[in-house]
Amino acid sequence: MSQRRSLIAGNWKMNCLRADGLAIARGLAERAKTKGELACDILVCPPATLVSDVAGVTTGSAVNVGGQDCHVAVNGAHTGDIAAPMLADIGATYVLVGHSERRADHGESSTVIRQKAMAAHDAGLVAVVCVGETEQERDLDATLAVVNGQIAVSIPEGASAVNTVVAYEPVWAIGTGRTASVAEVAEVHAAIRAELTARFDDGDGFRILYGGSVKPSNAAELLAVPNVDGALVGGASLKVDDFWQIIESCA
């Protein structure tokens, strides 16, 4: 089995003005420097307005910075969008693509998400490809069909364990306080692993994160589940103490 290093990623979503964002970033960078060798990689994905500033204050620390989305094109008449090379240019090394809120609020299809992942790869960014089912789909016992379908289309042929991370986020557990059970997480992550290993030579090396109301009180249990290689954290990533407790749960 591949030795996969865990990744704890924080998605700040549409939160934080400059002062608040820099305070979080500095707090994490200082703790990372003080702790020395860590048991996992750390990623924060602030709003696009803060990527450059956050990258600046975390330089030299173990904290990586990513964008929350990118356009499929490298430039052009796309008002309000941001291209993957622009994110790389201001210090990002990762970018989220296909988050459920982008799929739902902006109608992004898995085909578009695949194109975004390709754009991220072309820019030298690691694409964090998000997949997950809605509450209705789970109630219809369609979870594995939905997730496997999203994996098949959203992840491009050029993906590898080096340039791609998969994040499973059951939509019904995002920001609701409701978390998937250990058994539910294990089932879906095992299915994702099977899809990846069947399709890619290094499929066993892909990191698969769990996202959905991850917090200090449940992080250790979730991170101990087979094929869970880290977490995509929402609200708890906006509090340095909470996010750091989740990071330390990797140990």
ABEGO torsion letter per residue (X at the ends): XBBBBBBBBBBAEBBEBAAAAAAAAAAAAAAAAAAEBBABBBBBBBBAAAAAAAAAAABGBABBBBBABBBABABEBBBGBBBAAAAAAAGBABBBBGBAAAAAAAGBBAAAAAAAAAAAAAAGBBBBBBBEBBAAAAAAGAAAAAAAAAAAAABBAABBAAABBBBBBBAAABGAGBBBBAAAAAAAAAAAAAAAAAABAAAAABBBBBBGGBBAAAAAAAAABBGBAEBBBBAAAABAAAAAAAAAAAX
